[in-house]
Amino acid sequence: MTSFDPTADYADIRAGVARVCAEFPGAYWRDLDARRAYPKDFVDALIREGYLAAMIPEQYGGSGLNLTAAAVILEEIHRSGCNAAACHAQMYTMGTVLRHGSEAQKAAYLPGIADGSLRLQAFGVTEPTSGTDTLALKTTARRDGDAYVINGQKIWTSRVEHSDLMVLLARTTPREEATSKTDGLSVFLIDLRGKVGHGIDIRPIRTMINHATTEVFFDNLRIPADCLIGDEGKGFRYILSGMNSERILIAAECIGDAKWFLRTGSDYARERVVFGAPIGVNQGVQFPLARALAHMMAAEAIVYRAAAMYDAGHNPGVEANTAKLLASEASWEAAEACMQTHGGFAFAEEYDVERKFREARLYQIAPISTNLILCHIAEQVLGLPKSYGPGRGQ
C-alpha cells in the first residue's frame, strides 16, 4: 500500500480482471439483458482465472487474499462495464464461512468452490414480512434428531437457480423465548443439489434489471444438523460480519460504476460536436462530471479504509455502512451526469448507458437502505435516540 493509492499493491490483479472483462463487451451484456439470461460464460471465465477464489485460503485451493483484493476485483469488473452481481455473493459470504464455519465444513466445500465445481452464490436472509427488520424473520429451523427441518419463505434471494450452496439465516428459537433480542437466529450452509422440488420451491422475480433474483419457499426441508454454522442461536452476530463485507464489496462495485460513467461521459463530451464545438467546452456539461468525480474520490477513500479495517480484524460497522452510502450516491450522481451528457442518445441501448443507469440505481436501495444507514450513524456515532422500531426514542 502506498500513501496515495491503497490499491496499488493489487495493480496486477486489476489488470488481469480488466483482460477478462475485455472479452465480454457491451454487446454481450445487452444480449443477456434482452433475454434475462445469466452470464455463465463470464462467471466461468472469472472462476477459470481464479478471481472468485480470491478469499479462499490457499490450503483449500484459493488465493488466500484479503477483502481489499476482493474489492479491487469487483470494482474493476464494474469499471470495465461488466456486472459482478452474478457472482459477488461468493466473495461476501466467505466472511461468514471462513470466520465461523467448522473445519469439516471448510474441507468439504471450499476446494470445490475454489475450482468452480461448486458454486456458493445464494444468501437467504430477507423475507417478505420482515423487510430490513432482520430480527423479525419467521423462517424456522426446528431440530429433529440429527437433522433440522426448515419451513418458511425468503425473497430477493438472487442466483439461487445458479448456485449449489446457500447460506441461510433462520430462527431456531421463538423470538419470545430468546434470551436477548439478537439471539435465536442461526446460520446454515445448505447443499441445494437435489432439493429443488423436494422441500424447496424457487420462483423467479422479473425486475427492472437482469439480476436473477427469486422467492424461495421451504416446506419441511430436512437438512443434516452439521449444516449449522457455528453455535445455534448466534447466527445474527455471524451474519453481521458478513454484512460488513457485503457492504464494502458492493461499495467497491459502485466506485467501479462511477468510474465507468465518468469515463464514458467524458469521452462523449470530448467527441460530440454541436454548434461547431465539442459539448465538453460548456461548463454546464463539465461541472456535473467534475463534481461527480470529486464525490467519487471521497467515497473511494472510505471504501478502502473500511476494507483495511476489516482486513485488520476490526469491526468496521460504521465505516462499511458509510462506504456503501457514499459510494452508491457517488455512482448515482455519476450516472445522472453521464445520462445528461449523452442526452437522447443515453436512451439508446447501444451506448450501454441506460443499462448501467438501471443497474446503478439498485444500490441506493440494497443491500441496505440509505435511511437505515443514516439511522445507524445517528445512533452509533452521534449518540442520538433510536428513531425506528421497538425502543424508538430511547
C-alpha positions in Angstrom: 0.0 0.0 0.0 1.2 3.5 -0.8 0.2 6.7 0.9 -1.5 7.7 -2.3 -3.3 4.6 -3.6 -4.5 2.0 -1.1 -5.0 -0.5 -4.0 -1.5 0.0 -5.6 -0.4 -3.4 -4.4 -3.2 -5.0 -6.4 -2.3 -3.5 -9.8 -1.6 -6.9 -11.4 -4.9 -8.2 -10.2 -6.7 -5.2 -11.5 -5.0 -5.6 -14.9 -5.8 -9.3 -15.0 -9.5 -8.7 -14.3 -9.6 -6.0 -17.0 -8.2 -8.5 -19.5 -11.0 -11.0 -18.6 -13.7 -8.2 -18.9 -12.4 -7.2 -22.3 -13.6 -10.5 -23.6 -17.2 -9.5 -22.6 -18.0 -6.2 -24.2 -21.3 -4.2 -24.1 -22.9 -6.4 -26.8 -22.6 -9.4 -24.6 -24.3 -7.7 -21.7 -27.0 -6.2 -23.9 -27.9 -9.7 -25.3 -28.1 -11.1 -21.8 -30.2 -8.2 -20.7 -32.7 -8.7 -23.5 -33.0 -12.4 -22.8 -32.8 -12.0 -19.0 -30.1 -14.7 -19.1 -27.4 -15.5 -16.6 -23.8 -14.6 -17.6 -22.5 -18.1 -17.3 -19.6 -17.6 -19.7 -18.4 -14.5 -17.8 -18.6 -16.2 -14.4 -16.8 -19.3 -15.8 -14.0 -17.1 -17.0 -13.6 -15.4 -13.6 -13.5 -18.9 -12.0 -11.0 -20.2 -14.5 -8.7 -17.3 -13.8 -9.1 -17.8 -10.0 -10.6 -14.4 -9.2 -13.7 -15.8 -7.5 -11.5 -17.9 -5.2 -9.6 -14.8 -4.1 -10.6 -15.0 -0.4 -10.4 -18.8 -0.1 -7.3 -19.8 1.9 -4.5 -21.4 -0.2 -4.8 -24.7 1.7 -8.3 -25.1 0.2 -7.2 -24.2 -3.3 -7.8 -20.4 -3.2 -5.5 -17.4 -3.4 -5.7 -16.5 0.3 -6.2 -12.8 -0.4 -8.0 -10.3 1.7 -11.1 -8.3 1.4 -9.3 -5.3 -0.2 -8.2 -7.6 -3.0 -11.7 -8.8 -3.5 -12.9 -5.2 -3.5 -10.4 -4.4 -6.3 -11.7 -7.3 -8.3 -15.3 -6.3 -8.1 -14.5 -2.6 -8.7 -12.6 -3.4 -11.8 -15.4 -5.6 -13.1 -17.8 -2.6 -12.9 -15.2 -0.1 -14.1 -14.9 -2.2 -17.2 -18.6 -2.0 -18.0 -19.4 -5.5 -16.7 -21.6 -6.6 -13.8 -20.4 -8.6 -10.8 -23.9 -9.2 -9.4 -23.9 -12.6 -10.9 -21.0 -13.7 -8.7 -20.3 -11.3 -5.9 -22.1 -13.3 -3.2 -19.2 -15.9 -3.4 -17.0 -13.1 -2.1 -19.1 -11.7 0.7 -20.4 -15.0 2.1 -16.8 -16.0 2.6 -16.6 -13.9 5.8 -19.3 -16.0 7.5 -18.0 -19.3 6.3 -14.3 -18.6 7.0 -14.7 -16.9 10.4 -17.4 -19.2 11.8 -17.6 -22.4 9.7 -16.2 -25.6 11.1 -13.0 -27.2 9.8 -15.2 -30.1 8.4 -17.4 -27.6 6.5 -14.4 -25.8 5.0 -12.8 -29.0 4.0 -16.0 -30.3 2.4 -16.9 -27.3 0.4 -14.1 -24.8 -0.1 -11.9 -26.8 -2.5 -15.0 -27.3 -4.8 -15.9 -23.6 -4.6 -12.3 -22.7 -5.4 -12.0 -24.8 -8.5 -15.5 -24.0 -9.7 -17.1 -27.4 -9.3 -19.3 -25.9 -6.6 -21.0 -22.5 -6.5 -21.9 -20.6 -3.4 -23.9 -17.7 -4.8 -27.1 -17.7 -2.7 -27.6 -15.8 0.5 -31.1 -16.3 2.1 -31.9 -13.6 4.6 -34.7 -11.2 3.6 -38.3 -12.2 4.0 -41.5 -10.5 2.6 -43.0 -9.7 6.0 -39.8 -8.5 7.8 -38.0 -6.4 5.1 -35.0 -4.8 6.7 -36.0 -5.9 10.2 -33.8 -9.0 10.3 -34.7 -9.9 13.9 -38.3 -10.4 12.8 -37.5 -13.3 10.5 -40.1 -16.0 10.6 -38.4 -18.8 8.6 -37.8 -21.6 11.2 -35.3 -24.4 11.6 -36.5 -27.0 14.0 -34.1 -29.6 15.4 -35.3 -33.1 14.8 -32.7 -35.7 15.9 -29.7 -35.4 13.6 -31.4 -33.0 11.3 -33.1 -29.6 11.1 -36.4 -29.1 9.4 -36.8 -25.8 7.6 -40.1 -24.0 6.9 -40.7 -20.5 5.6 -40.0 -18.1 2.8 -37.2 -15.9 1.6 -37.4 -13.1 -1.0 -34.8 -11.3 -3.1 -32.6 -14.4 -2.9 -30.5 -13.9 -6.0 -28.7 -16.5 -8.1 -30.2 -19.4 -6.2 -31.0 -21.1 -9.5 -27.3 -20.9 -10.4 -25.9 -22.0 -7.0 -25.1 -25.3 -5.5 -25.0 -24.0 -1.9 -26.9 -21.4 0.1 -26.1 -19.5 3.3 -29.4 -19.4 5.1 -30.5 -17.4 8.2 -33.4 -19.0 10.1 -35.0 -18.8 13.5 -34.1 -21.8 15.8 -35.7 -20.3 19.0 -39.0 -18.5 19.0 -38.4 -14.7 19.4 -40.4 -14.6 22.7 -38.2 -17.3 24.2 -34.8 -15.9 23.2 -32.6 -14.7 26.0 -31.9 -11.5 24.1 -33.3 -9.8 21.0 -30.3 -10.8 18.9 -30.3 -14.5 20.0 -32.4 -17.3 18.5 -31.3 -17.0 14.8 -28.9 -19.5 13.3 -26.9 -19.7 10.1 -26.8 -22.8 7.9 -24.8 -23.8 4.9 -27.2 -25.8 2.8 -26.4 -28.1 -0.2 -29.2 -27.3 -2.7 -28.4 -30.1 -5.1 -31.4 -32.5 -5.5 -33.5 -30.4 -3.1 -35.4 -28.2 -5.6 -38.9 -29.7 -5.8 -38.2 -31.7 -2.7 -38.6 -29.2 0.1 -37.5 -26.1 -1.9 -39.6 -24.2 -4.4 -38.0 -21.4 -6.4 -40.0 -18.7 -8.1 -38.1 -16.1 -10.3 -39.0 -12.4 -9.9 -38.7 -10.3 -13.0 -37.2 -6.9 -12.2 -36.0 -3.7 -13.9 -32.6 -5.2 -14.3 -31.2 -8.6 -15.2 -30.5 -9.8 -11.6 -31.6 -13.5 -11.5 -33.5 -12.9 -8.2 -36.2 -15.1 -6.7 -38.5 -16.1 -4.0 -37.6 -19.3 -2.2 -40.1 -21.4 -0.3 -39.1 -24.1 2.3 -41.6 -26.8 3.0 -40.4 -29.3 5.6 -36.9 -29.3 4.1 -34.7 -31.7 6.1 -31.0 -30.9 6.2 -28.3 -32.6 8.3 -27.6 -31.0 11.6 -23.9 -30.4 10.6 -25.2 -27.8 8.2 -25.3 -25.4 11.2 -22.5 -22.8 11.1 -21.1 -22.0 14.5 -23.3 -22.1 17.6 -27.1 -22.4 17.4 -28.8 -19.1 18.2 -25.8 -16.9 17.4 -26.4 -16.5 13.7 -27.3 -12.9 13.8 -23.8 -12.0 15.1 -22.2 -14.1 12.4 -24.3 -12.5 9.7 -23.4 -9.0 10.8 -19.8 -9.8 10.0 -20.8 -11.0 6.6 -23.0 -7.9 6.1 -20.0 -5.6 6.7 -18.0 -7.3 4.0 -21.1 -7.3 1.7 -21.5 -3.6 2.1 -17.8 -2.9 1.5 -17.8 -5.0 -1.7 -21.0 -3.5 -3.0 -19.5 -0.1 -2.3 -16.4 -1.1 -4.4 -18.7 -2.1 -7.3 -20.4 1.4 -7.0 -17.0 3.0 -7.3 -16.3 1.0 -10.4 -19.7 2.1 -11.8 -18.9 5.7 -11.1 -15.6 5.4 -12.9 -17.3 3.9 -15.9 -19.9 6.6 -16.1 -17.3 9.3 -15.7 -15.0 7.9 -18.4 -18.0 7.3 -20.8 -19.5 10.7 -20.2 -16.2 12.5 -20.6 -15.3 10.6 -23.8 -18.7 11.6 -25.2 -18.3 15.2 -24.1 -15.0 15.4 -26.0 -16.2 13.7 -29.1 -19.8 15.0 -29.6 -19.8 18.2 -31.6 -22.8 20.6 -31.5 -22.8 24.2 -32.7 -19.3 23.7 -34.1 -17.6 22.7 -30.9 -17.3 19.7 -28.6 -20.1 19.9 -26.0 -17.5 19.4 -23.3 -16.4 23.1 -23.7 -19.5 24.1 -21.8 -19.3 24.4 -18.1 -22.9 23.1 -17.9 -21.5 19.8 -19.2 -18.2 19.9 -17.4 -19.3 20.8 -13.9 -21.7 17.9 -13.2 -19.0 15.4 -14.3 -16.3 17.2 -12.3 -18.5 17.3 -9.2 -19.3 13.6 -9.6 -15.6 12.8 -9.8 -14.9 14.7 -6.6 -17.6 12.9 -4.8 -16.4 9.5 -6.2 -12.9 10.2 -4.9 -14.2 10.9 -1.4 -16.3 7.8 -1.4 -13.4 5.7 -2.7 -11.3 6.7 0.2 -13.8 5.5 2.8 -14.4 2.3 0.9 -10.8 1.2 1.1 -10.5 2.5 4.6 -13.4 0.2 5.6 -11.7 -2.7 3.7 -8.4 -2.1 5.5 -10.2 -2.1 8.9 -11.9 -5.4 8.1 -8.7 -7.0 7.0 -7.0 -5.8 10.2 -9.7 -7.7 12.2 -11.6 -4.6 13.4 -15.4 -4.2 13.3 -15.9 -1.5 10.7 -19.7 -1.3 11.0 -19.9 2.4 10.7 -17.3 2.6 8.0 -18.8 -0.2 6.0 -22.2 1.4 6.1 -20.8 4.9 5.3 -18.8 3.4 2.4 -22.0 1.9 0.9 -23.9 5.1 1.4 -21.3 7.4 -0.1 -20.3 5.1 -2.9 -23.9 4.4 -4.0 -24.6 8.1 -4.0 -21.4 8.8 -6.0 -22.3 6.2 -8.6 -25.8 7.5 -9.0 -24.5 11.1 -9.3 -22.1 10.0 -12.0 -24.8 8.0 -13.7 -27.0 11.1 -13.9 -24.2 13.3 -15.2 -23.4 10.7 -17.9 -27.0 10.4 -18.8 -27.4 14.2 -19.2 -24.2 14.4 -21.1 -25.4 11.9 -23.7 -28.9 13.5 -23.9 -31.3 11.5 -26.0 -28.6 9.0 -27.1 -28.4 7.8 -23.5 -31.7 6.0 -24.0 -30.3 4.0 -26.9 -29.3 0.5 -25.8 -26.1 0.5 -28.0 -24.4 3.1 -25.7 -24.9 0.9 -22.6 -25.6 4.0 -20.5 -29.3 3.1 -19.9 -28.3 -0.4 -18.8 -25.7 0.8 -16.4 -28.0 3.5 -15.2 -30.7 1.0 -14.2 -28.1 -1.3 -12.6 -26.6 1.6 -10.6 -30.0 2.6 -9.1 -30.3 -0.7 -7.2 -27.6 0.1 -4.8 -29.4 3.1 -3.4 -31.9 0.6 -2.0 -30.0 -2.7 -1.4 -28.3 -4.4 0.3 -29.4 -1.8 3.0 -31.5 1.3 2.5 -29.9 4.8 2.8 -32.3 5.6 5.6 -31.2 2.7 7.8 -27.6 3.6 7.3 -28.3 7.2 8.4 -30.2 5.8 11.5 -27.2 3.6 12.3 -24.8 6.6 12.1 -27.1 8.8 14.1 -27.3 6.2 16.9 -23.8 4.7 16.9 -21.7 7.8 16.2 -23.8 10.8 17.2 -25.4 9.1 20.2 -28.9 10.2 19.1 -32.1 8.3 20.3 -33.3 5.3 18.2 -35.7 6.6 15.6 -37.5 3.4 14.5 -39.0 0.1 15.7 -39.2 -1.1 19.4 -37.4 1.3 21.8 -37.9 4.3 19.5 -36.9 7.5 21.3 -34.7 5.6 23.8 
